[in-house]
Structures are given as C-alpha cells and as structure tokens.
Amino acid sequence: MNLPVVRVNRKAAARAAAGHPWIFSSDVLDRGGAAPGDVVEVSSAGQSLGVAHYSSTSQICLRVLSRKVEEVDAA
C-alpha cells in the first residue's frame, strides 16, 4: 500500500490520539502531494496516526477512517 503521507502538528496528533475524528487544515504541516479525495496516511513526528480522507477545500482537511494504516475499500 503506497499512500501519500500528510504530516500534522502535535496538537492534531494529541486530538487524534484522544479519538477526535477529524483534523483541521490549520494543523497540517505538509500535504505530501495528496490530491483532493485521496485516502492518505496521517503522520506526526515520524509516527503514523492512521489513514484519513483528504480534502483540499474544507477547513476539516482530514477525516479519520482508521487509527491503523490499512487498506480502505469502497464499502
């Protein structure tokens, strides 16, 4: 599985670890070449936080799909 990696700040990482289901665009440090609609790996300080759906136009930039890095299918 070869997903774009979106890096987020520590504040977003702490919220994600507490179970928050999304990450705001202001917390994104590097979009890693992600295109709108991509499923991406989310990372902070070199640690993977899971996978998310990426939006380039919403303030809610990442919607967490899984806390593990795993393949996401159409279901």
N, C-alpha and C positions, 0 to 999 in steps of 0.2 A: 504494500500500500504506500503510495507516494503522494502525500497531501502537502499543499502549501502550509507553511508554518507561520502563524501570526503571533508575534510577541506582544505581551501585555505587561503593564506595570504591576508592582507589588500590591497596590490597593485592589486591583481587579483580581489578582491571584488569591488574595485573602477572602474576598467575597465569593469567588468560585469555590474555594475550599469549604466555605460555610454552606454551600448548596444553592447560591444565587444562580438563577437560570440564564442570565444574560450579562453581557459586558458592553459598556458604553464606548463609543468611538473615541472619546477623550482619554480613555485608558489604554488605547492601542499605541504601541511604540513603533512597530514595523509590520506592515501588511504582508510581507513575504511574497509578493507577486500574486496574491489572491485576487480572483475576479468575482464580480457580483454573482451570488448564488452558489459559490463553491462551498464544499464541505472542507474544512481546514482543521489542522491540528493547532491547539492553543498552547502556548508555552510562556513561562516566566522564569527568568534567571536560570535558564537551561533545564527546567523541569517541566515535563508535559502535564497539562491540566485536563486534557481530553480532546474531544472533537466538537466542532460547532458549525453552524450555518453562517456564512459571511454575507453582510450587506454593506455596500459602499455608500448608500444614500440615507440610511436610518441612523439616528443617534444611538439606537440599540444595534450595534455593529455586529455582535456575535451572539447567537442564540445557542446555548449549550445543548448538544444532542446526547452526549455520553461523557462520563468522567474518565473513561478509558479510551485509549487510542484503538479504535476498532473500525472495521468497515461498516459503513452505513448504506443500507439498501433502500430501494424505492418504497418499501412498506412503510 
